[in-house]
């Protein structure tokens, strides 16, 4: 039973790491994630009037 739980924990940790790594790659590469490193729309800052 202990060997099974250890193996199941190892597999779960592997899948969590893989999901986190793939999400980070998608975040940096702007691929298939809801938020990304680069914004979709660029906006201009208002000019300062003096």
Long-range contacts (C-beta under 8 A, 24 or more apart in sequence): none
